[in-house]
Amino acid sequence: MSNPETDAPDAGGTSDAGPESGGGDGPAVVLLDVMPNGRPDDDRPQYRKSPVAYGLGTDAFRLYELALDEAADVSVSDRIALDSPEVGRYREVSFDDLTRNAAAEIEYAVADIVEGNEERFVDFYNEAGPITLRLHQLNLLPGIGKQLRNKVLDERKRGPFESFEEVSERIAGLHRPREVIVERIVEEIREEDLKYRRFAGHEE
């Protein structure tokens, strides 16, 4: 369903975490915040600071801090390859490490990633399986209880869903199939101690 993680490339510097697969365009992130003058908590003289950005991986929704080249011309919501010449080095970070601006952008970035790769996330409705005898992966989505879960399981036996629109048309009561996936992904990014994870940091 999602592309496998690959070994970190030599990005003209060093990397401290494996990159995300960018759907055929190479390892990529969506930028959440860009700080041309470096991090505000960096007390070093300005001449010693490099531009910094925070990004959200397009595959496993990992969070990264990127040291950018001085000449990098990027903005919030841009997609950038981790092995781009504009990126010197990068490391994986936690939600608590983000700036307030970066944290506020997460939902928009997730929605953009989901909308740009609809087939991948529609396939969650087609392929989701049980976690335990009592809990199913579909139940991880906000608002999906036993009744809606069973409707999805019954309906997909008749044929796979091809789009979010088709999911909402075929499953009475499931009106926002895209949005509930976005909500779950955002929750998994923000809450690092969740017991079950299906999207953020999930390994295929």
C-alpha positions as CSV (number, residue, x, y, z in Angstrom):
1,M,0.0,0.0,0.0
2,S,2.7,2.5,0.9
3,N,6.2,2.5,-0.5
4,P,8.9,0.9,1.6
5,E,11.5,2.9,3.5
6,T,14.9,3.1,2.0
7,D,18.4,3.6,3.4
8,A,19.3,7.2,4.0
9,P,21.1,8.7,1.0
10,D,24.2,10.9,1.1
11,A,22.5,14.3,0.9
12,G,25.7,16.3,0.7
13,G,26.0,16.1,4.5
14,T,24.8,13.7,7.1
15,S,21.4,12.2,7.9
16,D,20.3,10.8,11.2
17,A,17.1,9.0,10.0
18,G,15.9,7.0,7.0
19,P,14.0,9.1,4.5
20,E,10.5,8.7,3.3
21,S,9.5,7.5,-0.1
22,G,7.9,10.3,-2.1
23,G,5.6,8.4,-4.4
24,G,8.1,8.0,-7.2
25,D,9.7,11.4,-6.9
26,G,12.3,10.3,-4.5
27,P,12.4,10.7,-0.7
28,A,10.3,13.7,0.2
29,V,8.7,15.8,2.9
30,V,6.0,18.5,2.9
31,L,7.5,21.6,4.6
32,L,5.7,22.6,7.8
33,D,7.8,25.6,8.8
34,V,10.8,27.4,7.2
35,M,13.1,29.6,9.3
36,P,15.6,31.4,7.1
37,N,17.5,32.7,10.2
38,G,17.7,29.4,12.0
39,R,15.8,28.1,15.0
40,P,14.7,30.9,17.5
41,D,16.2,28.9,20.4
42,D,19.6,28.8,18.8
43,D,21.8,31.3,20.7
44,R,24.7,31.2,18.4
45,P,25.7,34.3,16.4
46,Q,23.7,34.7,13.2
47,Y,26.7,34.1,11.0
48,R,27.0,30.6,12.5
49,K,23.3,29.7,12.0
50,S,21.9,28.0,8.9
51,P,18.3,28.1,7.6
52,V,16.2,25.4,9.2
53,A,12.9,23.8,8.2
54,Y,10.5,21.2,9.6
55,G,8.9,18.7,7.3
56,L,6.4,15.8,7.3
57,G,7.4,12.7,5.4
58,T,5.0,11.8,2.6
59,D,5.2,8.0,3.2
60,A,5.3,7.1,6.9
61,F,4.5,10.6,8.2
62,R,7.7,11.0,10.1
63,L,8.7,14.4,11.3
64,Y,12.1,15.9,10.3
65,E,14.2,18.9,11.0
66,L,16.2,19.9,7.9
67,A,19.3,22.1,7.7
68,L,18.8,24.0,4.5
69,D,21.4,25.5,2.1
70,E,21.7,29.3,2.3
71,A,20.4,29.6,-1.2
72,A,17.4,27.3,-0.7
73,D,14.2,29.0,-2.1
74,V,11.4,27.0,-0.3
75,S,8.2,27.9,1.5
76,V,5.7,26.2,3.8
77,S,3.6,23.5,2.0
78,D,6.4,22.9,-0.6
79,R,7.5,19.3,-1.2
80,I,11.2,18.8,-1.1
81,A,13.4,15.8,-1.6
82,L,15.6,14.9,1.4
83,D,18.4,14.2,-1.0
84,S,18.0,17.6,-2.7
85,P,21.0,19.9,-3.0
86,E,18.9,22.3,-0.9
87,V,19.1,20.0,2.1
88,G,22.4,19.7,3.9
89,R,21.5,17.3,6.7
90,Y,18.3,16.2,8.4
91,R,17.2,14.3,11.5
92,E,14.0,12.7,12.7
93,V,12.2,14.7,15.5
94,S,9.1,14.3,17.7
95,F,6.0,16.4,17.6
96,D,7.1,18.2,20.8
97,D,10.2,19.4,18.9
98,L,8.2,21.3,16.4
99,T,7.6,25.1,16.3
100,R,4.1,26.3,16.9
101,N,3.8,27.2,13.2
102,A,4.9,23.7,12.2
103,A,2.5,22.0,14.5
104,A,-0.4,24.1,13.2
105,E,0.4,23.0,9.6
106,I,0.3,19.3,10.2
107,E,-3.4,18.8,9.4
108,Y,-3.1,20.7,6.1
109,A,0.0,18.7,5.1
110,V,-1.6,15.4,5.9
111,A,-4.7,16.4,3.9
112,D,-2.5,17.3,1.0
113,I,-0.7,14.0,1.1
114,V,-3.9,12.0,1.4
115,E,-5.6,13.9,-1.4
116,G,-2.6,13.5,-3.7
117,N,-2.4,9.8,-3.3
118,E,-6.1,8.8,-3.0
119,E,-5.6,5.2,-4.2
120,R,-3.2,4.4,-1.4
121,F,-5.6,5.5,1.3
122,V,-8.7,4.2,-0.3
123,D,-6.9,0.8,-0.2
124,F,-7.0,1.1,3.6
125,Y,-10.8,0.5,3.4
126,N,-10.1,-2.4,1.0
127,E,-7.3,-4.1,2.9
128,A,-7.6,-3.2,6.6
129,G,-7.6,-6.4,8.8
130,P,-8.2,-7.3,12.4
131,I,-5.7,-6.3,15.1
132,T,-7.1,-8.5,17.8
133,L,-10.2,-10.7,18.2
134,R,-12.1,-7.6,19.4
135,L,-10.5,-4.8,17.5
136,H,-10.2,-4.2,13.8
137,Q,-8.0,-1.6,12.0
138,L,-11.1,0.1,10.7
139,N,-12.1,0.8,14.3
140,L,-9.0,3.0,14.6
141,L,-10.7,5.6,12.4
142,P,-12.7,8.3,14.3
143,G,-16.4,7.5,14.4
144,I,-16.2,4.0,13.0
145,G,-17.7,1.5,15.4
146,K,-18.8,-2.0,15.0
147,Q,-21.8,-1.3,12.8
148,L,-19.9,0.9,10.2
149,R,-17.0,-1.5,10.3
150,N,-19.2,-4.4,9.4
151,K,-20.8,-2.4,6.6
152,V,-17.4,-1.8,5.1
153,L,-16.3,-5.4,5.4
154,D,-19.6,-6.7,3.8
155,E,-19.5,-4.1,1.0
156,R,-15.9,-4.7,0.0
157,K,-16.6,-8.4,-0.5
158,R,-18.7,-7.3,-3.5
159,G,-15.8,-5.4,-5.0
160,P,-13.0,-3.0,-4.0
161,F,-13.6,0.7,-3.5
162,E,-12.1,2.8,-6.2
163,S,-12.4,6.2,-4.6
164,F,-13.4,8.0,-1.4
165,E,-16.5,9.1,-3.2
166,E,-17.4,5.5,-3.8
167,V,-16.8,4.6,-0.2
168,S,-19.2,7.3,1.0
169,E,-21.8,6.2,-1.7
170,R,-21.7,2.5,-0.9
171,I,-21.4,2.8,2.9
172,A,-24.5,4.5,4.4
173,G,-23.4,6.6,7.4
174,L,-19.7,7.0,6.3
175,H,-19.9,10.4,4.9
176,R,-16.3,11.6,5.3
177,P,-14.0,8.7,4.5
178,R,-11.1,10.9,3.5
179,E,-11.4,13.2,6.5
180,V,-11.5,10.4,9.1
181,I,-8.3,9.0,7.7
182,V,-6.7,12.5,7.9
183,E,-7.9,12.8,11.5
184,R,-6.4,9.4,12.5
185,I,-3.1,10.2,10.8
186,V,-2.9,13.6,12.6
187,E,-3.7,11.8,15.9
188,E,-0.9,9.3,15.3
189,I,1.6,12.0,14.6
190,R,0.7,14.0,17.7
191,E,0.2,11.2,20.2
192,E,3.4,9.2,20.3
193,D,2.1,6.8,23.0
194,L,-0.8,5.4,21.1
195,K,-1.0,1.6,21.5
196,Y,-2.0,0.9,17.8
197,R,-0.5,2.7,14.8
198,R,-1.5,2.2,11.2
199,F,-0.1,5.2,9.4
200,A,2.5,7.4,11.2
201,G,5.7,5.5,11.6
202,H,4.0,2.2,10.5
203,E,6.3,-0.2,8.7
204,E,4.8,-2.3,5.9
